């Protein structure tokens, strides 16, 4: 039963409500974050090293902004907080950003209880009263906690908080803010149709790999079929063997030097028999044989804001074609309280 013919589930309605206000909340978050963002930028200039910690969608945010900080000369690494708990990196001389939309996940609570939290540790969260926000100076996203299952608004708002830090480091935020002010609903019907027959999907990118990882998580959470993400080079090194008509490939390209590598992957995936969807902010010609969703022309964090809403709508359409109760978790909870 398709999403267009069924009565919308409560979970889907909740997700759509979050998405409707995510741009406005993101802009408000960017504006309110300026004072603390300046402090974080000062810490980053002093240390030159950044460790981004988070779980789930919060880790995907870290993966997406890694290359943005690196391009500014900051040695940025994103790591799952669970990995830092079990196989910790040395934190001396690093600025640490802990991202958690709730500020209450199990790993966050244990890390603060067990670790020696260094002075240059900051939080990013949607919940100002959370354990995270009470423990370390934190950027607080506007709009409060995201209640719907599967991250949408929380991703956009978290990226806006990073935009504030990047702005404090000297990056021009105007292109990203212009995209946030557009309020455009993309048509993703062709992408949903292209992957209508698959039983699994892999998302992939190069510089946009973090966005690919965030969407893979949402696809698997909402559709309940295997959807995972591999960076473009990693997909090349062996996993191409899994491709074929039942495995969809979802690619992300922006206006940057890695776009040609994304093109090559699309062609290879098509040759392997997989249907291919490309979310495209490169400004280049669509790749023949793919379902290409035009997201304008953008690079860096502006490309994140350009690609993300189109991919979110695709995520809902893809899941809606497969399950009746989109957004209603059966094995998970919004806030993961156990390890």
Secondary structure as GFF3:
##gff-version 3
##sequence-region A 1 339
A	DSSP	alpha_helix	10	20	.	.	.	ID=ss1
A	DSSP	alpha_helix	22	32	.	.	.	ID=ss2
A	DSSP	alpha_helix	34	47	.	.	.	ID=ss3
A	DSSP	beta_strand	49	54	.	.	.	ID=ss4
A	DSSP	alpha_helix	57	70	.	.	.	ID=ss5
A	DSSP	beta_strand	75	80	.	.	.	ID=ss6
A	DSSP	alpha_helix	81	86	.	.	.	ID=ss7
A	DSSP	beta_strand	95	99	.	.	.	ID=ss8
A	DSSP	alpha_helix	106	114	.	.	.	ID=ss9
A	DSSP	beta_strand	121	125	.	.	.	ID=ss10
A	DSSP	alpha_helix	131	135	.	.	.	ID=ss11
A	DSSP	beta_strand	138	140	.	.	.	ID=ss12
A	DSSP	alpha_helix	153	168	.	.	.	ID=ss13
A	DSSP	alpha_helix	174	180	.	.	.	ID=ss14
A	DSSP	alpha_helix	189	194	.	.	.	ID=ss15
A	DSSP	beta_strand	200	205	.	.	.	ID=ss16
A	DSSP	alpha_helix	209	223	.	.	.	ID=ss17
A	DSSP	beta_strand	227	229	.	.	.	ID=ss18
A	DSSP	alpha_helix	232	236	.	.	.	ID=ss19
A	DSSP	three_ten_helix	239	242	.	.	.	ID=ss20
A	DSSP	beta_strand	247	254	.	.	.	ID=ss21
A	DSSP	alpha_helix	259	271	.	.	.	ID=ss22
A	DSSP	beta_strand	276	281	.	.	.	ID=ss23
A	DSSP	beta_strand	291	294	.	.	.	ID=ss24
A	DSSP	alpha_helix	300	320	.	.	.	ID=ss25
###
